[in-house]
Amino acid sequence: MRRRLAPALVVPGIGLHTLRHTFASLLISHGESIKYVSRQLGHASIQITADTYGHLFRETSIAAMVG
């Protein structure tokens, strides 16, 4: 299904991985749990999400504590 959708989602200068990363970053910045983000991205495990986006969760947590 992804292959059929990809041509319809083409945005000049913005790749699909960039859009995917932006989606994940926005979820995290809005306080979604790592488990929820992992499910939305279709990762096989939460560890993949943590390895890729863990630094964003830490920034969000620190901002929440300071804010």
C-alpha positions as CSV (number, residue, x, y, z in Angstrom):
1,M,0.0,0.0,0.0
2,R,2.8,2.4,0.7
3,R,4.1,2.2,-2.8
4,R,0.7,3.2,-4.2
5,L,0.4,6.2,-1.9
6,A,4.0,7.5,-2.3
7,P,3.5,9.2,-5.7
8,A,0.4,11.0,-4.3
9,L,2.4,12.3,-1.4
10,V,5.3,13.8,-3.3
11,V,6.2,17.3,-2.1
12,P,9.0,18.9,-4.1
13,G,12.1,19.1,-1.9
14,I,10.7,17.1,0.9
15,G,11.2,13.3,1.1
16,L,8.9,10.8,2.8
17,H,11.5,10.2,5.5
18,T,11.5,13.9,6.3
19,L,7.7,13.9,6.6
20,R,7.8,10.8,8.8
21,H,10.4,12.3,11.1
22,T,8.4,15.5,11.3
23,F,5.3,13.5,12.2
24,A,7.1,11.7,15.0
25,S,8.7,14.9,16.3
26,L,5.3,16.6,16.5
27,L,3.8,13.7,18.3
28,I,6.6,13.8,20.9
29,S,6.5,17.5,21.3
30,H,2.8,17.2,22.1
31,G,3.5,14.8,24.9
32,E,2.6,11.5,23.3
33,S,4.1,8.4,24.9
34,I,6.9,6.6,23.3
35,K,4.6,3.5,23.0
36,Y,2.0,5.5,21.0
37,V,4.6,7.1,18.7
38,S,6.2,3.6,18.1
39,R,2.8,2.2,17.1
40,Q,2.0,5.1,14.8
41,L,5.3,4.6,13.0
42,G,4.8,0.9,12.8
43,H,8.1,0.1,14.5
44,A,8.7,-3.5,15.5
45,S,9.7,-2.5,19.0
46,I,9.7,0.6,21.2
47,Q,13.5,0.2,21.3
48,I,13.7,1.3,17.6
49,T,11.7,4.4,18.4
50,A,13.8,5.1,21.5
51,D,17.1,4.7,19.5
52,T,15.8,7.1,16.8
53,Y,13.9,9.7,18.7
54,G,15.0,9.3,22.3
55,H,16.8,12.6,22.3
56,L,13.5,14.3,21.6
57,F,11.8,12.7,24.5
58,R,14.5,13.9,26.8
59,E,14.2,17.5,25.5
60,T,10.5,17.4,25.9
61,S,10.8,16.0,29.5
62,I,13.4,18.7,30.4
63,A,11.2,21.4,28.9
64,A,8.2,20.2,30.9
65,M,10.2,20.2,34.2
66,V,11.6,23.7,33.6
67,G,8.5,25.2,32.0
